Amino acid sequence: MEEQVILVDEQDNPIGLMPKIEAHERALLHRAFSVFVFNENGDLLLQQRAASKYHSPLLWTNTCCSHPRDGESNIEAGKRRLQEEMGFSCDLEEVFWFIYKAPFDNGLTEHELDHVLIGQFNGEPVIDKSEVASYKWMSLSEIKKDIELYPENYTAWFKIIFNESYHRLPHA
């Protein structure tokens, strides 16, 4: 069965379910989450999206992101995707949410109410190569400089979160 997303209003109240691709084709607002995992030095674990992704392939982004399933909390969903994509799990805390809309060249649009989740992990991930091409740890100041120099290397949502919420991220 095709993955469903939770359609929401602008206050994050669920208003229905829809197949993920259809929601992206119709640019309908739906619930999502973005996980930011830091190590004890304050470096952020970035992932490079796999080449096979239907949008934003090979771009760098936060540790992982996806959509919670119906009946699944954002924290549960974040832990599930961390394990599936990065091969580890850690405690997560929801720190804020925001709404963004980003159209892509392939005709799809991300229109998400995105919950930002923060965690800490000091090991090395064991990535699922079907989801993640590579990973690296970077300080927030290094990321900020790199986004300024090479914005085309990063996903739309990561740049939005990073630029608009830099002050809300730990160790900033």
N, C-alpha and C positions, 0 to 999 in steps of 0.2 A: 504494500500500500504506500502511496506517495506520502512523503512527510507533510504534515499539516503545521501551519503557524496559527498563533492566537491573534486574531484581529482585536484591536483595542481602540478606545477613544483617547482623547488627549490627556485624560486623567488616569490612564492605564486600566480602565475598567474593560474586562473582556466583553466583546460584542459578537463573537462567532469564531468559527474555524474555517480555514481555506487551505487548499494545497499551496505549498511554498512557492512554486513557480508561478501560479496564477496570481498570488498576492504581489509578487515582484513585477509581473507583466502589467498589472492594474495599478501599481504604485499605492496600494492600500496600507494604512498604518497598522503595524503589527509589533508584537513584543519580541525583543531580542536581548542579548546580553553580550558584554565584552569583558573578558577576564584579563587583568593585569597582574602578573606574578613578579614579585621582586625578590632578590636574594638579600642576604644579610648586609651586603655593601650598598644596597639601594639601587642596584642595577636592575633594569627591566628585561625580562625574557621576551624577545621578539620572535615571531615566526614568519617565515617566507611561505606564502600560500603555494600549494602544489600547482604545477603547470596545467593539470586537468580541471581545475576549478572553473565553474561556468561564468564567473566574473572575477575580475581582479587577480588573474593568475600571476604567480611569481612576484607579487608585490609583498612588501614587508608590512606587518601589522602587529597588533598586540598579541599576547600569549595565545589566546584562542577566543573565538566568538561563535555564536550560533543562535538558535531559537529554542526556548523551553517548549516542552511538549505539554499537551493539555493535562492538567492535574499535577504538573511538576513545578516545584518552586524554582526561582532563578538560581539559588545556591545549588540545589540538586542538579540542575541542568549544567551549571558551570563546572561542577565536579565531574559530571559524566563526560562532558566534552574534553576537559583537561586530560582525563584518563584515555579517552579514545584517540585524541590527536597527539598529545604530548607524552603519554605513557606514565603519568604520575597524577596524584591527587594531593590537595592540601586544603586546609581550612580557608574559606572565602568569606568576605564581608562585603555587603552591598553598601556603596558609599554615596552614589547619586544616580539619577537617570536624566536623560534629555531626549529630545526628538530631533531627528535629522532626515533629510531627503536628498538622495544622491542618484542621479540618472547615470547609466552606463552605456557605452557604445553599442552593446548588443541588444538594446531596446528594453532591458530590465531596469527597474528602479528600486533602490533600497529606500523604504520609507518606514523608519523604525523608531519605536520608543525603546531606547537602548539603556539597559541597566548595567552600570559599571561595577564590577566586582574586583576586589583586591585580595591577593593572597601572598604568602611567602613560602619559598622553596629554595633549598641550597644545593640540590643535586644536579645531575645532568638529565635532561629529558631523553626518552626513547621514542622518537617520533614515528608516526604512521606515515610512510612515504606517499600513500594515496591522498593524504590530507595536507601534508607539510613537506616542502622541498628542503628547508634548512631552518636553522635557528641561530640566535646569537644573544648574548647579554650586552646591554649598553646602558650607560648612565643617562639620566634624563637630559643633562646638558649636552651630551654627545648626540642624542636623538634630536633635540631641538635644532642644533646646528645642521645636522644632516638633512632634516626636513626643509630647512631654509635653502640649502644648496641643491638638493635633489628631491623636490616634492613628488615628482613622477614615480619615485620608487616605493611610495607608501599608499596604502588604501585610503579611500575617501573618508571613511568613518574614523580611522585612526588619526588622521590629520585633524579632523573636527574635534575629537575628544582631546587630543593632545594640545591643540592650540587654544581651545576654549576652556579647558579644565586643567591646565598645567598646574595651577595653584592648588587644586584639590587633590592631586596625586601625592602619595607619600614621598618624602625625601626630596621634594622639589625646593 
